[in-house]
Amino acid sequence: MANKYRTGISAEKIIDEAVRMTAGKGLHDWSIRDLVAELGTSHSVVYEKVGGRDQLCGAVAQRVFEKIPIPVPAPGADWRTAMRDWLFPLCRHLYEYPGVAKWLTLHGGPTAFPVPPTGIGALIGCVEAAGFAAPARVFATAVTTAMSIVMIADERGPHQREAVRDHATMMAAITKKAQDEPELATLLPYLDDFASNNDERQTTQAHLELTLTALLDGFEWQRGEASRAEP
């Protein structure tokens, strides 16, 4: 490790290391003490260059978020396609940095950053151009729903042993109950996809795509109904 008290270290380097630790441990499972030990610097340097834990988390979240460019929709583009083209790659990326989706969910997503990321305005404008009465609500609901699905997957990760045990118990209970209520057996293949011997990330991605597509299509249906109801 480098000298314990490196004072010439930059804010960029501090955030780089915090991002690396987030990929390995998760955003909420490393401390400033851990960060200082990895960088070979002091607490005071970290506080001076970036700030405390809250500022570090925000800087990490912004760095991770901005690694996925926001595609600017073409004029007249379908708003649902525009949202999917951004959110699906973003969520796949967030899987690599546990805890960032939770931070984004709790802090208002891209609106939490000092300067709105490039492309957000165009994307919101695309939703607005579709004719929604409350485009901001449609946009925010889609983003929050996507972030929440990744957040649940993140929360499940650190408790994998408990999850496996709970999964086995749950599957046994539902299988037994299905003897009296056969319809419950329909749930078994879906629940089994989250078992440890399957690809949970792939299952979560499929769940995200199904949920978000249904949500966006539902908003589009409501928009059409509202348009047809206008005098």
N, C-alpha and C positions, 0 to 999 in steps of 0.2 A: 504493500500500500504506500502511497505517496506520503510526504511529510504531513503530519497531523494538522498543521496550521498553515495550509496553503491559503494565502490571502488574495492572490491575484486571479482567482477563479471567477469566471463570468456567470451572469444570470443564465445565459444560454446553456452553459455546461451543467449548471445545477438542475435546470429543467430537463435536460437530456437524460441525466442520471435518474431523476424522479420518474420519467416516462419509462425508462428501462426497468426500474424496480416495480412499477405498476404492472408491466407485462408479465413479470415473474411472480409477484406476490398478490397483486390487486391493489387498487388505489387506497383502500382503507386498512391495509395490513402491513404498512411500513411506517416508521416514525422518522422524525427529523434526526434523531440520534442515529438511526440506520443510515440515513442519507449522508450525514456528516462522516460516518465511518467509511462509507464507500468512496466519498470524494476526497477524504484526507484533508478536510478543512475544519472550521469551527462553526458553532451555532450562530455566532454573531455575524459571520460572513453570509450565511444563508439568509438570515433575517434582513441584513442590509441590502443584499442583492435582489431578493425575491419577496421575502416576507415570512409570515408564520405558516402553520399547517393549512389554514383556509386558503391563503394566497397560492401556496404550492399546488393544492388540489385543483384550484381554478386554472392555474397555468398548465398543468398536465392535461386537464380536460380539454382546454382550448387547443393545445398542441395535437392531441389525438384526434379531436373533431376535425381540425383543419387539414389533416392528412388526406381526407376524402373530399375532393373538389365538389362543389355543388353545381350540377349541370344547369346551364341557363336554357330554359325552354324556348323553342322556336315560336314565333308569333302564331297564334291559333292552335298551339299544341294542346293535346288532351291533358287536363290537370292531373288526372289519376296516373297517367303514364309518367308525367313529370315527377310526381311524388314518389312513385315506385323506383324510378331511375336513380333517385337520390337515397332514399331510405334503405333499400335492400343492401347496396354496397356498404353504406355507413354502418348498418347493424352487423354485417359480417366482419367488418373491421373492429367494431367495439368488442366483439367476443375475445379479441386478443388482449384487451386491457380491462380486466374485471374491475368493476366498481365505477368506471367512468359513466356508464349508462345511468347508474343510480344518481351520480352527481348531476348529470344533465337533467334527469327527471325532476329532481328536487330543486333545481335552480333555474328552471325556465328554458332549458335547452340553449339554443344559439343566442337568445336574448340576454343571457347571463353575462356574455362577454362585453368588455368595454366598447369594442367596435364590432358591429354585426358582420359576420363572415360574408365575403363576396358571393353573391348569387342568391342570398336569402330573399332580398327584395324582389328579384325577378321571379322567384318561385312563388312567393306570396301573391305577386301580381298575377301569375298564371291562375291561381286559385280564385282570385278576385274576378278575373276576366270571365270565369265560367258562369258568373251571375249569382253567386251565393249571397244571401242576405247578411250572413256573418262569416266572411271568409277567414278571419283570424281564428275563429273558434274551430272551423274545419281543419285548418292548418295545424293548430296546436294539438287538437285531439289526435290527429294522425301521428304526429311526432311523439307525443306522450305515450300512445299505445305501443308504438314500435320500441321506444326506450324501455318501457315496462316489461316487455317480453324478454329482452336481453337482460334486464336487471334480475328477473326471476331466475334465469339460467345462471347468472353470476352468483346469486345467493345460494343456489343449490350446490355449486361446485365445492366450496370448502367443507361441506358436510356430506361428502360422498359416501362415507361408510355408513353414516346414519341413514342416508337416502336409500342405499342398497337394502339395508335391513328393513326400513319402512316400506320399501317397494315390495319386498317379498311378502311381508305381512299383509299389505294392502291387496296384492294379487290373490293371496290365499283366501282372504276374507270375501273378496268379490266373487271369486270362483265358487265358493261355498254358497254365498247368497244367491248366485245365479241359478242354483238348483231350484229355488222357489220362484225367482223372477228371471226367466231366461233372457229377457231383454238386456239385463246388465252385462251379459257376456259380450255384447257389442263393444263395450268399453275396453275389454282386455287387450286387444291388439294395439290400441292407441296408448294405453298406459304402459304396456310392455316396451314400447319404443324408447322410454326414458330409463330403462334398466341399464346397469353398468356395462353389460355386454353388448350394447348397441351404440350407435353413434348419436349421442345426445345432442351434439351441436347440429348435426344434419336434421334431426327431428325438430329441434327448436327453430331452425331456419324454415322448415316446412310449415310449422305452426305459425311463425311470423307472417309468411307469405299468404297463408289462408286467412288469417285474422285481418291483416291489413287490406287485402283485396276485398274481403267482405265489407269492411268498414268504409272503404272508399266507394265501392259500388253502392252501398247503402246511402251515403251522402249524395251520390249522383242521382239515385232514385228519388230522394227527398227533394232535390233541386228541381227535377223534372216535374214532380207532383205540384210543387209550389208554382212553377211556371205555368202549368196547365190550369191551375186554379185562379190565376190572375184574370180579372175582367178584361 
